[in-house]
């Protein structure tokens, strides 16, 4: 399953499915990414580290996974 994240001006972050369904909004990008990693492992999948690293770079290194 593809998961997308949007960071808002107030620094909150929302996870979305590839169909555009909102899954959950978190108080920070870090907490959203942490859940994404946990969720991926719970589903027996490996999180896409390339996407996480790209997102980390786009946010100026603010996200810690």
GISULJO-V648724 format. One record per helix or strand. SS is the DSSP state (2 for helix, 1 for strand). FROM is the first residue (numbers start at 1). LEN is the number of residues. If there is no record, write none. Layout:
BEGIN
ss=SS from=FROM len=LEN
ss=SS from=FROM len=LEN
END
This chain:
BEGIN
ss=1 from=3 len=5
ss=1 from=13 len=5
ss=1 from=22 len=5
ss=2 from=29 len=14
ss=2 from=49 len=10
END
